[in-house]
Amino acid sequence: MEYHSKITTEFIKLDSLLKYEGLVETGGDAKIRIQSGEVKVNGETCTMRGKKLRPGDRVELDGNTVLIE
């Protein structure tokens, strides 16, 4: 499923986005999923939970895709 997430700030951190979109329940879940290599940013595996995402970035987890607007 593809989601569109509109942000009103310059960026949002990867772990915060996963929580905001409901793809994980807690920050701890986000940390584990990111560090285990389960999350892709713009098609590449990302293990940095503080990765700054900006409009145009695409995040994938468990068959779900979030496009930052």
HTML snippet that shows the backbone in 3Dmol.js (N, CA, C, O; Angstrom):
<script src="https://3Dmol.org/build/3Dmol-min.js"></script>
<div id="view" style="width:600px;height:400px;position:relative"></div>
<script>
const pdb = `
ATOM      1  N   MET A   1       0.846  -1.171   0.000  1.00  0.00           N
ATOM      2  CA  MET A   1       0.000   0.000   0.000  1.00  0.00           C
ATOM      3  C   MET A   1       0.891   1.234   0.000  1.00  0.00           C
ATOM      4  O   MET A   1       1.940   1.245   0.644  1.00  0.00           O
ATOM      5  N   GLU A   2       0.479   2.269  -0.718  1.00  0.00           N
ATOM      6  CA  GLU A   2       1.268   3.498  -0.786  1.00  0.00           C
ATOM      7  C   GLU A   2       0.549   4.609  -0.033  1.00  0.00           C
ATOM      8  O   GLU A   2      -0.651   4.824  -0.202  1.00  0.00           O
ATOM      9  N   TYR A   3       1.304   5.300   0.792  1.00  0.00           N
ATOM     10  CA  TYR A   3       0.789   6.426   1.564  1.00  0.00           C
ATOM     11  C   TYR A   3       1.519   7.684   1.125  1.00  0.00           C
ATOM     12  O   TYR A   3       2.648   7.621   0.637  1.00  0.00           O
ATOM     13  N   HIS A   4       0.871   8.818   1.300  1.00  0.00           N
ATOM     14  CA  HIS A   4       1.518  10.110   1.060  1.00  0.00           C
ATOM     15  C   HIS A   4       1.524  10.826   2.401  1.00  0.00           C
ATOM     16  O   HIS A   4       0.496  10.926   3.070  1.00  0.00           O
ATOM     17  N   SER A   5       2.690  11.322   2.783  1.00  0.00           N
ATOM     18  CA  SER A   5       2.816  11.997   4.065  1.00  0.00           C
ATOM     19  C   SER A   5       3.300  13.422   3.829  1.00  0.00           C
ATOM     20  O   SER A   5       4.423  13.636   3.373  1.00  0.00           O
ATOM     21  N   LYS A   6       2.451  14.391   4.140  1.00  0.00           N
ATOM     22  CA  LYS A   6       2.820  15.792   3.954  1.00  0.00           C
ATOM     23  C   LYS A   6       3.444  16.311   5.243  1.00  0.00           C
ATOM     24  O   LYS A   6       2.853  16.221   6.319  1.00  0.00           O
ATOM     25  N   ILE A   7       4.647  16.855   5.111  1.00  0.00           N
ATOM     26  CA  ILE A   7       5.301  17.422   6.290  1.00  0.00           C
ATOM     27  C   ILE A   7       5.321  18.943   6.164  1.00  0.00           C
ATOM     28  O   ILE A   7       5.359  19.486   5.060  1.00  0.00           O
ATOM     29  N   THR A   8       5.297  19.615   7.302  1.00  0.00           N
ATOM     30  CA  THR A   8       5.277  21.074   7.297  1.00  0.00           C
ATOM     31  C   THR A   8       6.596  21.642   7.810  1.00  0.00           C
ATOM     32  O   THR A   8       6.739  22.854   7.971  1.00  0.00           O
ATOM     33  N   THR A   9       7.552  20.762   8.064  1.00  0.00           N
ATOM     34  CA  THR A   9       8.872  21.182   8.506  1.00  0.00           C
ATOM     35  C   THR A   9       9.872  20.874   7.400  1.00  0.00           C
ATOM     36  O   THR A   9       9.515  20.270   6.389  1.00  0.00           O
ATOM     37  N   GLU A  10      11.118  21.286   7.588  1.00  0.00           N
ATOM     38  CA  GLU A  10      12.145  21.054   6.577  1.00  0.00           C
ATOM     39  C   GLU A  10      12.384  19.565   6.354  1.00  0.00           C
ATOM     40  O   GLU A  10      12.628  19.129   5.229  1.00  0.00           O
ATOM     41  N   PHE A  11      12.312  18.782   7.444  1.00  0.00           N
ATOM     42  CA  PHE A  11      12.556  17.344   7.351  1.00  0.00           C
ATOM     43  C   PHE A  11      11.856  16.630   8.487  1.00  0.00           C
ATOM     44  O   PHE A  11      11.387  17.261   9.434  1.00  0.00           O
ATOM     45  N   ILE A  12      11.787  15.296   8.392  1.00  0.00           N
ATOM     46  CA  ILE A  12      11.314  14.442   9.477  1.00  0.00           C
ATOM     47  C   ILE A  12      12.293  13.283   9.571  1.00  0.00           C
ATOM     48  O   ILE A  12      12.760  12.774   8.552  1.00  0.00           O
ATOM     49  N   LYS A  13      12.603  12.866  10.795  1.00  0.00           N
ATOM     50  CA  LYS A  13      13.537  11.754  10.971  1.00  0.00           C
ATOM     51  C   LYS A  13      12.827  10.433  10.679  1.00  0.00           C
ATOM     52  O   LYS A  13      11.625  10.287  10.904  1.00  0.00           O
ATOM     53  N   LEU A  14      13.605   9.477  10.171  1.00  0.00           N
ATOM     54  CA  LEU A  14      13.063   8.195   9.737  1.00  0.00           C
ATOM     55  C   LEU A  14      12.269   7.499  10.836  1.00  0.00           C
ATOM     56  O   LEU A  14      11.157   7.037  10.581  1.00  0.00           O
ATOM     57  N   ASP A  15      12.808   7.411  12.052  1.00  0.00           N
ATOM     58  CA  ASP A  15      12.083   6.716  13.115  1.00  0.00           C
ATOM     59  C   ASP A  15      10.766   7.421  13.446  1.00  0.00           C
ATOM     60  O   ASP A  15       9.765   6.766  13.738  1.00  0.00           O
ATOM     61  N   SER A  16      10.769   8.744  13.400  1.00  0.00           N
ATOM     62  CA  SER A  16       9.544   9.510  13.668  1.00  0.00           C
ATOM     63  C   SER A  16       8.503   9.287  12.585  1.00  0.00           C
ATOM     64  O   SER A  16       7.312   9.193  12.879  1.00  0.00           O
ATOM     65  N   LEU A  17       8.940   9.202  11.336  1.00  0.00           N
ATOM     66  CA  LEU A  17       8.011   8.962  10.243  1.00  0.00           C
ATOM     67  C   LEU A  17       7.330   7.605  10.381  1.00  0.00           C
ATOM     68  O   LEU A  17       6.121   7.489  10.179  1.00  0.00           O
ATOM     69  N   LEU A  18       8.103   6.585  10.723  1.00  0.00           N
ATOM     70  CA  LEU A  18       7.532   5.244  10.871  1.00  0.00           C
ATOM     71  C   LEU A  18       6.460   5.228  11.958  1.00  0.00           C
ATOM     72  O   LEU A  18       5.423   4.585  11.796  1.00  0.00           O
ATOM     73  N   LYS A  19       6.703   5.933  13.063  1.00  0.00           N
ATOM     74  CA  LYS A  19       5.703   6.022  14.136  1.00  0.00           C
ATOM     75  C   LYS A  19       4.496   6.848  13.687  1.00  0.00           C
ATOM     76  O   LYS A  19       3.351   6.451  13.904  1.00  0.00           O
ATOM     77  N   TYR A  20       4.756   7.987  13.066  1.00  0.00           N
ATOM     78  CA  TYR A  20       3.696   8.894  12.620  1.00  0.00           C
ATOM     79  C   TYR A  20       2.734   8.212  11.657  1.00  0.00           C
ATOM     80  O   TYR A  20       1.522   8.415  11.735  1.00  0.00           O
ATOM     81  N   GLU A  21       3.273   7.406  10.754  1.00  0.00           N
ATOM     82  CA  GLU A  21       2.451   6.724   9.760  1.00  0.00           C
ATOM     83  C   GLU A  21       1.850   5.419  10.289  1.00  0.00           C
ATOM     84  O   GLU A  21       1.068   4.778   9.587  1.00  0.00           O
ATOM     85  N   GLY A  22       2.202   5.017  11.512  1.00  0.00           N
ATOM     86  CA  GLY A  22       1.634   3.810  12.100  1.00  0.00           C
ATOM     87  C   GLY A  22       2.244   2.522  11.578  1.00  0.00           C
ATOM     88  O   GLY A  22       1.651   1.455  11.733  1.00  0.00           O
ATOM     89  N   LEU A  23       3.417   2.600  10.963  1.00  0.00           N
ATOM     90  CA  LEU A  23       4.080   1.408  10.454  1.00  0.00           C
ATOM     91  C   LEU A  23       4.773   0.628  11.570  1.00  0.00           C
ATOM     92  O   LEU A  23       5.058  -0.560  11.419  1.00  0.00           O
ATOM     93  N   VAL A  24       5.042   1.301  12.690  1.00  0.00           N
ATOM     94  CA  VAL A  24       5.552   0.663  13.908  1.00  0.00           C
ATOM     95  C   VAL A  24       4.781   1.254  15.079  1.00  0.00           C
ATOM     96  O   VAL A  24       4.208   2.338  14.971  1.00  0.00           O
ATOM     97  N   GLU A  25       4.769   0.535  16.199  1.00  0.00           N
ATOM     98  CA  GLU A  25       4.004   1.016  17.354  1.00  0.00           C
ATOM     99  C   GLU A  25       4.801   1.952  18.253  1.00  0.00           C
ATOM    100  O   GLU A  25       4.250   2.906  18.803  1.00  0.00           O
ATOM    101  N   THR A  26       6.103   1.682  18.404  1.00  0.00           N
ATOM    102  CA  THR A  26       6.910   2.485  19.331  1.00  0.00           C
ATOM    103  C   THR A  26       8.240   2.875  18.691  1.00  0.00           C
ATOM    104  O   THR A  26       8.630   2.351  17.647  1.00  0.00           O
ATOM    105  N   GLY A  27       8.916   3.801  19.342  1.00  0.00           N
ATOM    106  CA  GLY A  27      10.247   4.181  18.886  1.00  0.00           C
ATOM    107  C   GLY A  27      11.215   3.020  18.977  1.00  0.00           C
ATOM    108  O   GLY A  27      12.117   2.891  18.149  1.00  0.00           O
ATOM    109  N   GLY A  28      11.033   2.171  19.983  1.00  0.00           N
ATOM    110  CA  GLY A  28      11.882   0.991  20.128  1.00  0.00           C
ATOM    111  C   GLY A  28      11.692   0.032  18.961  1.00  0.00           C
ATOM    112  O   GLY A  28      12.658  -0.539  18.454  1.00  0.00           O
ATOM    113  N   ASP A  29      10.441  -0.144  18.537  1.00  0.00           N
ATOM    114  CA  ASP A  29      10.167  -0.988  17.373  1.00  0.00           C
ATOM    115  C   ASP A  29      10.842  -0.405  16.129  1.00  0.00           C
ATOM    116  O   ASP A  29      11.434  -1.135  15.334  1.00  0.00           O
ATOM    117  N   ALA A  30      10.745   0.916  15.972  1.00  0.00           N
ATOM    118  CA  ALA A  30      11.364   1.583  14.825  1.00  0.00           C
ATOM    119  C   ALA A  30      12.868   1.354  14.823  1.00  0.00           C
ATOM    120  O   ALA A  30      13.452   1.037  13.787  1.00  0.00           O
ATOM    121  N   LYS A  31      13.489   1.516  15.979  1.00  0.00           N
ATOM    122  CA  LYS A  31      14.944   1.334  16.099  1.00  0.00           C
ATOM    123  C   LYS A  31      15.353  -0.076  15.670  1.00  0.00           C
ATOM    124  O   LYS A  31      16.294  -0.248  14.895  1.00  0.00           O
ATOM    125  N   ILE A  32      14.652  -1.063  16.171  1.00  0.00           N
ATOM    126  CA  ILE A  32      14.975  -2.463  15.855  1.00  0.00           C
ATOM    127  C   ILE A  32      14.794  -2.737  14.367  1.00  0.00           C
ATOM    128  O   ILE A  32      15.668  -3.328  13.733  1.00  0.00           O
ATOM    129  N   ARG A  33      13.675  -2.314  13.812  1.00  0.00           N
ATOM    130  CA  ARG A  33      13.387  -2.586  12.401  1.00  0.00           C
ATOM    131  C   ARG A  33      14.387  -1.884  11.487  1.00  0.00           C
ATOM    132  O   ARG A  33      14.820  -2.451  10.484  1.00  0.00           O
ATOM    133  N   ILE A  34      14.756  -0.642  11.836  1.00  0.00           N
ATOM    134  CA  ILE A  34      15.713   0.112  11.025  1.00  0.00           C
ATOM    135  C   ILE A  34      17.100  -0.522  11.117  1.00  0.00           C
ATOM    136  O   ILE A  34      17.740  -0.767  10.095  1.00  0.00           O
ATOM    137  N   GLN A  35      17.565  -0.788  12.340  1.00  0.00           N
ATOM    138  CA  GLN A  35      18.912  -1.328  12.516  1.00  0.00           C
ATOM    139  C   GLN A  35      19.069  -2.743  11.973  1.00  0.00           C
ATOM    140  O   GLN A  35      20.187  -3.170  11.684  1.00  0.00           O
ATOM    141  N   SER A  36      17.970  -3.472  11.832  1.00  0.00           N
ATOM    142  CA  SER A  36      18.063  -4.827  11.280  1.00  0.00           C
ATOM    143  C   SER A  36      17.997  -4.823   9.754  1.00  0.00           C
ATOM    144  O   SER A  36      18.017  -5.885   9.131  1.00  0.00           O
ATOM    145  N   GLY A  37      17.920  -3.635   9.148  1.00  0.00           N
ATOM    146  CA  GLY A  37      17.962  -3.526   7.696  1.00  0.00           C
ATOM    147  C   GLY A  37      16.647  -3.791   6.998  1.00  0.00           C
ATOM    148  O   GLY A  37      16.638  -4.132   5.815  1.00  0.00           O
ATOM    149  N   GLU A  38      15.534  -3.642   7.699  1.00  0.00           N
ATOM    150  CA  GLU A  38      14.219  -3.921   7.112  1.00  0.00           C
ATOM    151  C   GLU A  38      13.614  -2.721   6.376  1.00  0.00           C
ATOM    152  O   GLU A  38      12.613  -2.869   5.676  1.00  0.00           O
ATOM    153  N   VAL A  39      14.208  -1.549   6.527  1.00  0.00           N
ATOM    154  CA  VAL A  39      13.641  -0.327   5.966  1.00  0.00           C
ATOM    155  C   VAL A  39      14.488   0.157   4.787  1.00  0.00           C
ATOM    156  O   VAL A  39      15.717   0.158   4.840  1.00  0.00           O
ATOM    157  N   LYS A  40      13.796   0.566   3.726  1.00  0.00           N
ATOM    158  CA  LYS A  40      14.492   1.125   2.564  1.00  0.00           C
ATOM    159  C   LYS A  40      14.096   2.588   2.406  1.00  0.00           C
ATOM    160  O   LYS A  40      12.935   2.958   2.583  1.00  0.00           O
ATOM    161  N   VAL A  41      15.085   3.410   2.068  1.00  0.00           N
ATOM    162  CA  VAL A  41      14.841   4.811   1.761  1.00  0.00           C
ATOM    163  C   VAL A  41      15.321   5.036   0.334  1.00  0.00           C
ATOM    164  O   VAL A  41      16.489   4.809   0.017  1.00  0.00           O
ATOM    165  N   ASN A  42      14.419   5.479  -0.513  1.00  0.00           N
ATOM    166  CA  ASN A  42      14.724   5.698  -1.931  1.00  0.00           C
ATOM    167  C   ASN A  42      15.334   4.459  -2.576  1.00  0.00           C
ATOM    168  O   ASN A  42      16.252   4.562  -3.390  1.00  0.00           O
ATOM    169  N   GLY A  43      14.814   3.278  -2.205  1.00  0.00           N
ATOM    170  CA  GLY A  43      15.226   2.035  -2.821  1.00  0.00           C
ATOM    171  C   GLY A  43      16.460   1.377  -2.234  1.00  0.00           C
ATOM    172  O   GLY A  43      16.843   0.292  -2.670  1.00  0.00           O
ATOM    173  N   GLU A  44      17.101   2.022  -1.236  1.00  0.00           N
ATOM    174  CA  GLU A  44      18.303   1.466  -0.630  1.00  0.00           C
ATOM    175  C   GLU A  44      18.072   1.211   0.859  1.00  0.00           C
ATOM    176  O   GLU A  44      17.420   2.005   1.538  1.00  0.00           O
ATOM    177  N   THR A  45      18.610   0.099   1.360  1.00  0.00           N
ATOM    178  CA  THR A  45      18.483  -0.220   2.782  1.00  0.00           C
ATOM    179  C   THR A  45      19.115   0.893   3.603  1.00  0.00           C
ATOM    180  O   THR A  45      20.220   1.343   3.302  1.00  0.00           O
ATOM    181  N   CYS A  46      18.411   1.336   4.644  1.00  0.00           N
ATOM    182  CA  CYS A  46      18.901   2.410   5.510  1.00  0.00           C
ATOM    183  C   CYS A  46      18.893   1.918   6.951  1.00  0.00           C
ATOM    184  O   CYS A  46      17.869   1.443   7.442  1.00  0.00           O
ATOM    185  N   THR A  47      20.028   2.031   7.629  1.00  0.00           N
ATOM    186  CA  THR A  47      20.129   1.607   9.023  1.00  0.00           C
ATOM    187  C   THR A  47      20.328   2.791   9.969  1.00  0.00           C
ATOM    188  O   THR A  47      20.675   2.598  11.134  1.00  0.00           O
ATOM    189  N   MET A  48      20.113   4.007   9.482  1.00  0.00           N
ATOM    190  CA  MET A  48      20.259   5.205  10.318  1.00  0.00           C
ATOM    191  C   MET A  48      18.884   5.687  10.753  1.00  0.00           C
ATOM    192  O   MET A  48      18.135   6.238   9.947  1.00  0.00           O
ATOM    193  N   ARG A  49      18.548   5.482  12.020  1.00  0.00           N
ATOM    194  CA  ARG A  49      17.192   5.855  12.447  1.00  0.00           C
ATOM    195  C   ARG A  49      16.979   7.356  12.481  1.00  0.00           C
ATOM    196  O   ARG A  49      15.837   7.814  12.445  1.00  0.00           O
ATOM    197  N   GLY A  50      18.056   8.135  12.549  1.00  0.00           N
ATOM    198  CA  GLY A  50      17.944   9.595  12.545  1.00  0.00           C
ATOM    199  C   GLY A  50      18.046  10.197  11.153  1.00  0.00           C
ATOM    200  O   GLY A  50      18.183  11.412  11.011  1.00  0.00           O
ATOM    201  N   LYS A  51      17.981   9.358  10.123  1.00  0.00           N
ATOM    202  CA  LYS A  51      18.081   9.824   8.733  1.00  0.00           C
ATOM    203  C   LYS A  51      17.031  10.896   8.495  1.00  0.00           C
ATOM    204  O   LYS A  51      15.851  10.694   8.785  1.00  0.00           O
ATOM    205  N   LYS A  52      17.461  12.039   7.966  1.00  0.00           N
ATOM    206  CA  LYS A  52      16.540  13.142   7.696  1.00  0.00           C
ATOM    207  C   LYS A  52      15.863  12.923   6.345  1.00  0.00           C
ATOM    208  O   LYS A  52      16.526  12.791   5.316  1.00  0.00           O
ATOM    209  N   LEU A  53      14.549  12.889   6.369  1.00  0.00           N
ATOM    210  CA  LEU A  53      13.767  12.698   5.159  1.00  0.00           C
ATOM    211  C   LEU A  53      13.148  14.022   4.746  1.00  0.00           C
ATOM    212  O   LEU A  53      12.636  14.775   5.575  1.00  0.00           O
ATOM    213  N   ARG A  54      13.205  14.286   3.456  1.00  0.00           N
ATOM    214  CA  ARG A  54      12.673  15.537   2.922  1.00  0.00           C
ATOM    215  C   ARG A  54      11.654  15.224   1.829  1.00  0.00           C
ATOM    216  O   ARG A  54      11.583  14.090   1.355  1.00  0.00           O
ATOM    217  N   PRO A  55      10.859  16.230   1.423  1.00  0.00           N
ATOM    218  CA  PRO A  55       9.887  15.989   0.350  1.00  0.00           C
ATOM    219  C   PRO A  55      10.557  15.340  -0.865  1.00  0.00           C
ATOM    220  O   PRO A  55      11.632  15.753  -1.299  1.00  0.00           O
ATOM    221  N   GLY A  56       9.895  14.324  -1.394  1.00  0.00           N
ATOM    222  CA  GLY A  56      10.425  13.582  -2.536  1.00  0.00           C
ATOM    223  C   GLY A  56      11.028  12.247  -2.147  1.00  0.00           C
ATOM    224  O   GLY A  56      11.213  11.379  -3.000  1.00  0.00           O
ATOM    225  N   ASP A  57      11.340  12.068  -0.857  1.00  0.00           N
ATOM    226  CA  ASP A  57      11.904  10.800  -0.397  1.00  0.00           C
ATOM    227  C   ASP A  57      10.810   9.746  -0.293  1.00  0.00           C
ATOM    228  O   ASP A  57       9.646  10.059  -0.044  1.00  0.00           O
ATOM    229  N   ARG A  58      11.209   8.480  -0.490  1.00  0.00           N
ATOM    230  CA  ARG A  58      10.291   7.348  -0.451  1.00  0.00           C
ATOM    231  C   ARG A  58      10.827   6.331   0.559  1.00  0.00           C
ATOM    232  O   ARG A  58      11.997   5.950   0.511  1.00  0.00           O
ATOM    233  N   VAL A  59       9.952   5.898   1.474  1.00  0.00           N
ATOM    234  CA  VAL A  59      10.321   4.940   2.516  1.00  0.00           C
ATOM    235  C   VAL A  59       9.493   3.674   2.338  1.00  0.00           C
ATOM    236  O   VAL A  59       8.286   3.742   2.105  1.00  0.00           O
ATOM    237  N   GLU A  60      10.154   2.505   2.448  1.00  0.00           N
ATOM    238  CA  GLU A  60       9.459   1.225   2.286  1.00  0.00           C
ATOM    239  C   GLU A  60       9.691   0.335   3.503  1.00  0.00           C
ATOM    240  O   GLU A  60      10.808   0.232   4.011  1.00  0.00           O
ATOM    241  N   LEU A  61       8.607  -0.310   3.965  1.00  0.00           N
ATOM    242  CA  LEU A  61       8.670  -1.260   5.069  1.00  0.00           C
ATOM    243  C   LEU A  61       7.484  -2.208   4.956  1.00  0.00           C
ATOM    244  O   LEU A  61       6.344  -1.756   4.851  1.00  0.00           O
ATOM    245  N   ASP A  62       7.732  -3.501   4.976  1.00  0.00           N
ATOM    246  CA  ASP A  62       6.676  -4.523   4.962  1.00  0.00           C
ATOM    247  C   ASP A  62       5.675  -4.354   3.818  1.00  0.00           C
ATOM    248  O   ASP A  62       4.475  -4.544   4.012  1.00  0.00           O
ATOM    249  N   GLY A  63       6.159  -4.001   2.642  1.00  0.00           N
ATOM    250  CA  GLY A  63       5.267  -3.850   1.504  1.00  0.00           C
ATOM    251  C   GLY A  63       4.509  -2.530   1.478  1.00  0.00           C
ATOM    252  O   GLY A  63       3.722  -2.288   0.562  1.00  0.00           O
ATOM    253  N   ASN A  64       4.733  -1.682   2.463  1.00  0.00           N
ATOM    254  CA  ASN A  64       4.118  -0.366   2.500  1.00  0.00           C
ATOM    255  C   ASN A  64       5.131   0.673   2.033  1.00  0.00           C
ATOM    256  O   ASN A  64       6.317   0.583   2.350  1.00  0.00           O
ATOM    257  N   THR A  65       4.657   1.651   1.284  1.00  0.00           N
ATOM    258  CA  THR A  65       5.510   2.715   0.801  1.00  0.00           C
ATOM    259  C   THR A  65       4.937   4.059   1.249  1.00  0.00           C
ATOM    260  O   THR A  65       3.737   4.307   1.132  1.00  0.00           O
ATOM    261  N   VAL A  66       5.820   4.924   1.765  1.00  0.00           N
ATOM    262  CA  VAL A  66       5.411   6.262   2.171  1.00  0.00           C
ATOM    263  C   VAL A  66       6.200   7.254   1.330  1.00  0.00           C
ATOM    264  O   VAL A  66       7.430   7.222   1.316  1.00  0.00           O
ATOM    265  N   LEU A  67       5.495   8.132   0.633  1.00  0.00           N
ATOM    266  CA  LEU A  67       6.124   9.177  -0.169  1.00  0.00           C
ATOM    267  C   LEU A  67       5.996  10.482   0.607  1.00  0.00           C
ATOM    268  O   LEU A  67       4.893  10.906   0.951  1.00  0.00           O
ATOM    269  N   ILE A  68       7.131  11.110   0.878  1.00  0.00           N
ATOM    270  CA  ILE A  68       7.132  12.380   1.615  1.00  0.00           C
ATOM    271  C   ILE A  68       6.796  13.514   0.654  1.00  0.00           C
ATOM    272  O   ILE A  68       7.400  13.641  -0.411  1.00  0.00           O
ATOM    273  N   GLU A  69       5.838  14.325   1.041  1.00  0.00           N
ATOM    274  CA  GLU A  69       5.449  15.476   0.216  1.00  0.00           C
ATOM    275  C   GLU A  69       5.740  16.768   0.938  1.00  0.00           C
ATOM    276  O   GLU A  69       5.481  17.846   0.404  1.00  0.00           O
TER     277      GLU A  69
END
`;
const viewer = $3Dmol.createViewer("view");
viewer.addModel(pdb, "pdb");
viewer.setStyle({}, {cartoon: {color: "spectrum"}});
viewer.zoomTo();
viewer.render();
</script>
